[in-house]
């Protein structure tokens, strides 16, 4: 997992190449109308590269870290038999 990874014209918070997974941790600026529109456009562009974008808020990470980790573990496909 790479931190602060440049993809296209963006810097994503975390990127896992093996899963084609982008993990974004969003602060308050993401909750404004402008922030929501920007994030939606950015997500669409990243998904256009075949990436999956998963977002969490700062509060979720700080107050429910185990829950966030559980959600991320759910992104990992099962190992083949």
DAFEN-V896414 format. One record per residue. N is the residue number from 1. PHI is phi in whole degrees, 0 to 359 (* if undefined). Layout:
[[N & PHI] [N & PHI]]
This chain:
[[1 & *] [2 & 257] [3 & 256] [4 & 53] [5 & 264] [6 & 284] [7 & 222] [8 & 57] [9 & 263] [10 & 243] [11 & 244] [12 & 270] [13 & 294] [14 & 218] [15 & 220] [16 & 246] [17 & 296] [18 & 299] [19 & 255] [20 & 51] [21 & 243] [22 & 254] [23 & 243] [24 & 245] [25 & 248] [26 & 259] [27 & 265] [28 & 300] [29 & 298] [30 & 279] [31 & 263] [32 & 283] [33 & 301] [34 & 296] [35 & 297] [36 & 295] [37 & 296] [38 & 298] [39 & 297] [40 & 296] [41 & 294] [42 & 298] [43 & 298] [44 & 299] [45 & 295] [46 & 297] [47 & 295] [48 & 297] [49 & 271] [50 & 85] [51 & 268] [52 & 260] [53 & 251] [54 & 242] [55 & 242] [56 & 227] [57 & 273] [58 & 305] [59 & 297] [60 & 301] [61 & 295] [62 & 284] [63 & 260] [64 & 218] [65 & 302] [66 & 296] [67 & 295] [68 & 298] [69 & 299] [70 & 298] [71 & 296] [72 & 292] [73 & 299] [74 & 293] [75 & 277] [76 & 271] [77 & 292] [78 & 295] [79 & 291] [80 & 293] [81 & 292]]
